[in-house]
Amino acid sequence: MSNAPDTAWSTATVVEVDRPDGRLARLRLDVADRTDHLPGQHYVVRLRAPDDYTAQRSYSIASDPADPLLELMVERLPDGEVSGHLHDVAEPGDVLEVRGPLGGWFTWEGDVTAVAIGGGSGIVPIVSMLRYADRLGLADRLRVVAVGRTLDELPYAEELLAAGAFVALTRENLGSRVAAPPYPEEVRDLVDLPTPAERAYVCGSVGFASFATRLLGESGMRADAVRVEQFGASG
């Protein structure tokens, strides 16, 4: 698969909206004239008011490129204009302005063995990588670390566990693992075995990205092999 180019603004029809709690919303969109994305890319969603005032925000893609619909997992942010609308107002049949797929650096096509670490909603682009790997039989080339406060707060938690991802919860125990961030020795096993990882991906908040990058370094991953996608409160 070649790198998907940046695209012009298009429209997307909301097909499904799932709001499992007051913090996350999963949207399934039918994008007009859609270009296949690469795992790790994102879309921009733009809202337009009757007076032409606009607000926009970038959201990572969770779906596999072969999925006929585009899947986004949106975290509700305090005073977030776009996330608030998608959580409280959006419903099937609505038409949104979108632009994508965007980004060509934070992508994984299965060509190298990789470790991917996501914190909270930062796990979303890694879920796209995981689904892609599962479809193409490349699961042995992708080792996933998902970090969340609790299992209920971690997006796609059950899917991640079923796929064999290493899940570290910081506010509750998971099986025999006591609540704590990942330890260097836990990540080192994924970096080294069964063959050394050639690349690493980190996605999460600014603070989490700093922590995970340092953790990878302590686990033996070269700094120049780490690709980071981070976001702040304003996105």
NORMODA-V893469 format. One record per residue. N is the residue number from 1. RES is the residue in one small letter. SS is DSSP state (H for helix, E for strand, C for the rest). PHI is phi in whole degrees, -180 to 180 (* if undefined). Layout:
n res ss phi
N RES SS PHI
N RES SS PHI
This chain:
n res ss phi
1 m C *
2 s C -86
3 n C -59
4 a C -73
5 p C -77
6 d C -64
7 t C -125
8 a C -81
9 w E -65
10 s E -139
11 t E -124
12 a E -137
13 t E -95
14 v E -72
15 v E -100
16 e E -140
17 v E -134
18 d E -124
19 r C -118
20 p C -68
21 d C -153
22 g C -84
23 r C -114
24 l E -121
25 a E -137
26 r E -102
27 l E -113
28 r E -114
29 l E -121
30 d E -102
31 v E -92
32 a C -68
33 d C 50
34 r C -70
35 t C -98
36 d C -57
37 h C -93
38 l C -104
39 p C -58
40 g C 111
41 q C -80
42 h E -141
43 y E -121
44 v E -102
45 v E -108
46 r E -120
47 l E -106
48 r E -128
49 a C -84
50 p C -56
51 d C -89
52 d C 75
53 y C -66
54 t E -124
55 a E -139
56 q E -142
57 r E -154
58 s E -90
59 y E -135
60 s E -68
61 i E -89
62 a C -98
63 s C -79
64 d C -70
65 p C -55
66 a C -82
67 d C -66
68 p C -67
69 l C -113
70 l E -92
71 e E -112
72 l E -122
73 m E -114
74 v E -106
75 e E -92
76 r C -75
77 l C -106
78 p C -57
79 d C 62
80 g C -77
81 e H -67
82 v H -76
83 s H -64
84 g H -64
85 h H -65
86 l H -66
87 h H -80
88 d H -101
89 v C -120
90 a C -57
91 e C -149
92 p C -53
93 g C 102
94 d C -65
95 v E -114
96 l E -113
97 e E -87
98 v E -137
99 r E -140
100 g E 163
101 p E -77
102 l E -123
103 g C 91
104 g C -125
105 w C -92
106 f C -89
107 t C -132
108 w C -134
109 e C -115
110 g C 83
111 d C -80
112 v C -133
113 t C -77
114 a E -139
115 v E -110
116 a E -125
117 i E -119
118 g E -125
119 g E -114
120 g H 60
121 s H -69
122 g H -68
123 i H -79
124 v H -58
125 p H -65
126 i H -73
127 v H -63
128 s H -61
129 m H -62
130 l H -65
131 r H -66
132 y H -62
133 a H -63
134 d H -65
135 r H -65
136 l H -96
137 g C 70
138 l C -112
139 a H -59
140 d H -73
141 r H -99
142 l E -131
143 r E -115
144 v E -109
145 v E -118
146 a E -114
147 v E -119
148 g E -146
149 r C -70
150 t C -135
151 l C -65
152 d C -65
153 e C -89
154 l C -88
155 p C -59
156 y C 60
157 a H -57
158 e H -66
159 e H -65
160 l H -64
161 l H -63
162 a H -64
163 a C -85
164 g C 89
165 a C -67
166 f E -84
167 v E -108
168 a E -116
169 l E -102
170 t C -101
171 r C -121
172 e C -151
173 n C -71
174 l E -130
175 g C 62
176 s C -87
177 r E -85
178 v C -75
179 a C -54
180 a C -178
181 p C -64
182 p C -60
183 y C -95
184 p H -55
185 e H -68
186 e H -70
187 v H -75
188 r H -60
189 d H -60
190 l H -77
191 v H -70
192 d H -94
193 l C -114
194 p C -76
195 t C -129
196 p C -60
197 a C -73
198 e C -95
199 r E -150
200 a E -135
201 y E -124
202 v E -130
203 c E -139
204 g E 166
205 s E -65
206 v H -59
207 g H -65
208 f H -66
209 a H -60
210 s H -65
211 f H -61
212 a H -67
213 t H -65
214 r H -64
215 l H -61
216 l H -63
217 g H -62
218 e H -68
219 s C -94
220 g C 101
221 m C -82
222 r C -65
223 a H -62
224 d H -77
225 a H -101
226 v E -100
227 r E -111
228 v E -120
229 e E -124
230 q E -126
231 f E -141
232 g C -109
233 a C -61
234 s C -95
235 g C 75
